[in-house]
Amino acid sequence: EILAIKYKWSESNYQIYVYTAVIFGLGIFGYIWHQTVYGGSDIAGYVVFFFWALMGLITIATGLFTPALAMHMANNFFIKVPLTDRISFLEMFL
């Protein structure tokens, strides 16, 4: 906000800069978090970065964190749960 006042940015420019910083910031945070928690994972770093950046974009677009959280939980479900367990879980809804 101090830079916006100093350089006399318009409100729309300020929002663009903040939203871009939030999206990239969350992508970087997700990448660092993934490397710390899942250091031995073979998932490429750019995939993790873009997944978290997409979650940031969804959060900004909706104004809510819950859609991004649901996306993250669904992603973890389909990655961590074996295929046979996923099929039996999904059969409950058919």
N, C-alpha and C positions, 0 to 999 in steps of 0.2 A: 504494500500500500504506500510505503514511503517513496518507492521509485515512481509510482503512478502520480503522486503529488509533485515530486521533483521535476519529472519530465512532462507533466500536464497531459497525461493520457486521457482519452475519452473513456467513458464507462464501458463501451463495447470492446475497445482495445484491451482494457484491463481484464474484462471477463475472458477474452480469448487467451491472453497470457496466463491467467490463473488456471483456466481449464486445461490448457496444454501442459502446464507444469504439473498439475494434479495427475493427469493421465500418464505422463512419462515418469513422474515420481512414484506412482503406484507400480508401474512396470518394473522400475529399478528395485523398489522395495521387494516385490514378489520374487525377482531374480535372486537377490541377496538372501532372502528368507529360504528359498528353495535350495540354494547352495549350502546354507547352514544346516538345515534340517535334513535334507535328502542329498547329502554330498556324494553318495555313491550311485545316485540315480542316473540312468542313461538318457533321460529326456533332455533334449537340446535346450540350451539357455534362452534362445530367441523365442521358442515356443512358450516357455514360462513367462517371459517378458510380455509377449503379446497377449497372452491369456489374462494376466493381471492388468494390463493396459485396457483391454476390453472390459474388464470388470469395472475399472475406473470410469470408462466412457458410459457404461450402463448406469452407474451410480449418479453421474452428473446428469445424464439425460432424464432419468426418472426422479431424481431427488431422494431416492431411497437406496439403502444398502441391501435390502432384502432380496431383490432380484439377482444381484451379483453373488450374494451368499448362497442362494438356491442353485445358481449355475455352478459355483465352486463345489457344493455338496454333491450335486449330480455328477460332476466330473470325477470327484474322488470315488463315488460309488461305482462308476463304470470302470475305473482303473484298478481299484483295490479288491473288489469282490470277484471271485472266480466266475467264469461264464455259466457254469451249471447253477450256481446260487442266484445269479442275475435272472436266469430264465425262470426258475421256480418262483422268484419274487414277482416277476412281471406277470406270471400266469395267474396270480391272485386277482389281477385287475381285468382278466379276460372273461 
